[in-house]
């Protein structure tokens, strides 16, 4: 190669290196955004052990921050969201999931409220029918005549009206 060709090659290489570097960084930035979105998604499905009413995504505790970092590391290493959740279930137990799976004993969490609503509706209908039903004449009990003359006069007066 001649000196002129080497210089031309070096100039092309120097101008191509920044273009190649920026092209390589663009997917990494996109991956970082996608990684953060996946991290937020998984973190919003796990309960914080410190503030148990919050997800680790919403929790301000230091432990929740550490757990989000672990999620990010595991997702970056190639684990699926299910594998990450399984890791936390193995570490903390099934209660760490904000939505327990609808299987086994946890199925009661999903079925019992529906059954309670149905039973309540049936109870309301039965009681409403009882309260609104007219009394049966066959089942009515007549009051025994009283020996008190004032009460007998009152009964006579009420019946005639």
C-alpha positions in Angstrom: 0.0 0.0 0.0 1.2 3.4 -0.8 1.5 6.2 1.7 -1.4 8.0 0.1 -3.6 4.9 0.3 -2.7 4.4 4.0 -3.5 8.0 4.8 -6.9 7.7 3.0 -7.6 4.4 4.9 -6.7 6.0 8.2 -8.9 9.0 7.5 -11.8 6.8 6.6 -11.2 4.7 9.7 -11.1 7.7 11.9 -14.4 9.1 10.5 -16.0 5.7 10.7 -15.1 4.9 14.3 -17.4 7.6 15.9 -20.3 6.5 13.6 -19.8 2.9 14.5 -19.5 3.8 18.2 -22.7 5.9 18.2 -24.5 3.1 16.3 -23.4 0.6 18.9 -24.5 2.9 21.8 -28.0 3.6 20.3 -29.2 0.0 20.8 -27.6 0.0 24.3 -29.6 3.1 25.2 -32.7 1.4 23.8 -31.9 -1.8 25.8 -31.4 0.3 28.9 -34.9 1.9 28.4 -36.4 -1.5 27.8 -34.5 -2.9 30.8 -35.9 -0.2 33.0 -39.4 -0.7 31.8 -39.1 -4.5 32.5 -37.6 -3.7 35.9 -40.5 -1.5 36.8 -43.0 -4.1 35.5 -41.5 -6.9 37.6 -41.0 -4.6 40.6 -44.7 -3.5 40.6 -45.7 -7.2 40.9 -43.6 -7.9 44.1 -44.5 -6.8 47.6 -42.0 -4.9 49.7 -41.0 -6.8 52.8 -40.7 -3.6 54.8 -43.8 -1.7 53.8 -46.0 -4.7 53.0 -48.8 -2.7 51.5 -46.6 -1.4 48.7 -44.9 -2.9 45.7 -41.1 -2.6 45.7 -41.6 -0.2 42.7 -43.6 2.2 44.9 -41.7 1.6 48.2 -39.2 4.2 49.3 -37.3 1.7 51.6 -33.7 0.8 51.1 -34.5 -2.9 50.9 -36.9 -2.2 48.0 -34.2 -0.2 46.2 -31.8 -3.2 46.7 -34.5 -5.6 45.4 -35.0 -3.4 42.3 -31.3 -3.5 41.7 -31.3 -7.3 41.9 -34.3 -7.4 39.4 -32.4 -5.1 37.0 -29.2 -7.3 37.3 -31.1 -10.5 36.8 -33.0 -9.2 33.8 -29.8 -7.8 32.3 -28.2 -11.2 32.8 -31.0 -12.7 30.6 -33.5 -14.1 33.2 -37.1 -13.9 32.2 -39.6 -11.9 34.5 -41.0 -15.3 35.7 -37.6 -16.5 36.6 -36.9 -13.3 38.6 -40.3 -13.6 40.4 -39.5 -17.3 41.1 -36.2 -16.2 42.7 -38.0 -13.8 45.1 -40.7 -16.4 45.9 -37.9 -18.8 46.7 -36.2 -16.2 49.0 -39.3 -14.6 50.6 -42.1 -17.1 50.1 -45.3 -16.7 48.0 -46.6 -13.8 50.0 -44.0 -11.6 48.2 -46.3 -11.7 45.1 -48.9 -8.9 45.1 -51.2 -11.2 43.0 -51.0 -14.8 44.2 -51.4 -17.4 41.4 -55.0 -18.7 41.1 -54.1 -22.3 42.0 -54.3 -24.6 45.0 -55.3 -22.9 48.3 -54.9 -19.4 46.7 -57.9 -20.2 44.5 -60.0 -19.5 47.6 -58.9 -15.9 47.4 -60.6 -15.6 44.0 -63.6 -17.9 44.6 -64.8 -16.9 48.1 -65.7 -13.3 47.4 -67.8 -14.4 44.4 -69.5 -17.1 46.5 -70.1 -14.6 49.3 -71.8 -12.2 46.9 -74.0 -14.9 45.4 -75.0 -16.2 48.9 -75.8 -12.6 50.0 -77.9 -12.0 46.9 -79.8 -15.3 47.5 -80.4 -14.3 51.2 -81.7 -10.9 50.2 -84.1 -12.4 47.7 -85.4 -15.0 50.2 -85.9 -12.4 53.0 -87.5 -9.9 50.7 -90.0 -12.6 49.6 -90.8 -13.5 53.2 -91.3 -9.9 54.2 -93.5 -9.0 51.3 -95.6 -12.2 51.3 -99.2 -11.9 52.5 -99.9 -14.0 55.6 -101.8 -17.2 55.0 -105.3 -17.3 56.5 -105.0 -21.0 57.3 -102.0 -20.3 59.4 -103.5 -17.3 61.2 -104.3 -17.7 64.9 -107.5 -16.2 66.3 -107.2 -14.5 69.6 -109.1 -16.2 72.3 -112.0 -14.2 73.6 -111.2 -12.4 76.8 -113.1 -12.5 80.0 -112.5 -8.8 80.6 -115.7 -6.9 79.7 -113.8 -3.7 78.7 -111.5 -5.6 76.3 -114.5 -7.4 74.8 -116.2 -4.0 74.2 -113.0 -2.7 72.6 -112.7 -5.8 70.3 -116.4 -5.2 69.3 -115.7 -1.6 68.5 -112.6 -2.3 66.5 -114.2 -5.1 64.4 -117.2 -2.9 63.5 -115.0 -0.1 62.1 
